[in-house]
């Protein structure tokens, strides 16, 4: 589904991504973990096209997309739920979802919206309410739902559990597992490394702009070095 080769990016003279290579296979949930400042969000922004790259290649379904504008990547099937949710606060829940389908011209937008409401019933109850008045958890559901309205083949999720209660974190993670069941491929950036690896088919560890470890989610969970660095265990 996704192949990233020797990707480099940064801000001014500061190189953040220093030759990142990874792959995501169709139907997988792949977790990307690492400490703050490791480059996780920069990598997702580079994949989406909103962060310029200085080298490397990004391939989606075998075709290079690194020269495409962000909206063209959406057309190819790559959407993102960004860190911090970034919903359009003055607009209603319904209008936020419609904006997620902005690039579409098919007749199934309404059906996909109803599927989002079925996945997140709290949004259905507040469909006419301004998104800015929602709770943090509901805004996170909306951000994911908005990304789903683009009908992604590959969904990028950046810190979906950030700032949420344990109960809401469980709901969001269950939704991610359900998306995999629907055939949607997910690349998940998550500070809660243990929770991410528990649901992931595979994982990558990113440190100071480089991939330092990779393997099945269960294997990384039991890796002593990963435990010590990211899971709060000795």
C-alpha positions, 0 to 999 in steps of 0.5 A, spaced: 500 500 500 505 504 502 512 504 500 517 510 503 524 510 501 530 514 504 525 520 506 528 526 508 525 533 511 526 538 515 525 545 517 530 550 515 537 547 517 534 542 521 533 536 518 528 532 522 527 526 517 534 523 516 533 517 511 526 514 513 524 507 509 518 503 511 512 500 508 505 499 510 501 493 507 494 493 504 489 491 510 494 492 516 494 497 522 502 499 522 504 503 529 509 508 529 512 510 536 517 514 538 519 519 543 517 527 543 521 530 537 522 524 534 519 526 527 513 522 527 508 528 526 513 530 520 513 524 517 505 524 517 505 531 514 510 529 509 506 523 507 500 528 506 504 533 502 503 539 507 510 538 509 516 539 503 521 533 503 528 534 501 529 527 498 527 520 498 520 517 495 513 516 497 509 510 493 502 509 494 499 502 491 506 502 487 505 509 484 510 515 486 506 521 489 511 525 493 510 530 487 503 531 488 499 536 491 496 534 498 489 534 495 491 530 489 494 525 494 487 525 497 484 523 490 489 517 490 486 514 497 490 517 502 487 521 508 489 524 515 486 525 521 491 530 524 494 531 531 490 536 535 484 534 531 483 541 527 476 541 526 472 547 523 470 549 530 464 554 527 461 549 522 457 543 524 459 536 525 455 535 518 459 540 515 465 538 517 464 531 514 461 534 508 468 537 507 472 531 508 468 528 502 470 535 498 474 531 492 468 526 491 463 526 486 460 520 487 453 518 489 455 515 495 457 520 500 450 520 504 451 513 505 458 514 508 456 519 512 451 515 515 456 509 516 460 514 520 454 516 524 453 508 525 461 508 528 460 514 532 453 515 535 455 521 539 456 525 532 449 523 530 446 526 536 450 532 535 450 533 527 447 540 527 452 542 533 458 547 532 464 542 532 467 547 536 462 545 542 464 538 542 468 534 547 475 533 546 473 525 545 467 527 540 472 532 536 477 526 535 471 522 533 469 527 528 476 528 525 477 521 524 470 521 521 472 527 516 478 523 514 474 517 512 469 521 508 475 521 503 474 514 502 481 512 504 485 506 502 490 509 507 488 512 513 493 516 517 492 517 524 496 522 528 495 521 536 488 519 536 488 518 543 492 524 546 488 528 552 482 523 552 480 519 558 481 511 558 474 509 556 475 514 550 481 511 548 478 504 548 473 507 544 478 510 539 482 504 539 476 499 538 474 503 532 481 503 529 480 495 529 473 496 526 476 500 520 481 494 519 476 489 519 473 494 513 479 493 509 482 500 511 489 500 511 492 504 517 498 508 519 498 510 526 502 515 530 501 514 537 504 516 544 501 511 548 505 506 545 503 500 549 496 501 546 498 502 539 502 496 539 497 491 542 492 493 536 498 493 530 500 488 526 507 491 525 510 497 528 516 501 527 520 505 532 522 512 530 528 515 534 531 522 532 529 522 525 531 514 523 527 508 524 531 504 529 527 498 530 521 494 526 517 488 527 510 485 529 506 489 534 507 483 539 514 482 538 515 490 539 511 489 546 516 484 549 522 487 546 526 489 553 529 495 549 522 498 547 519 496 554 525 500 557 524 506 552 517 507 551 513 502 555 515 505 562 518 498 564 525 496 566 
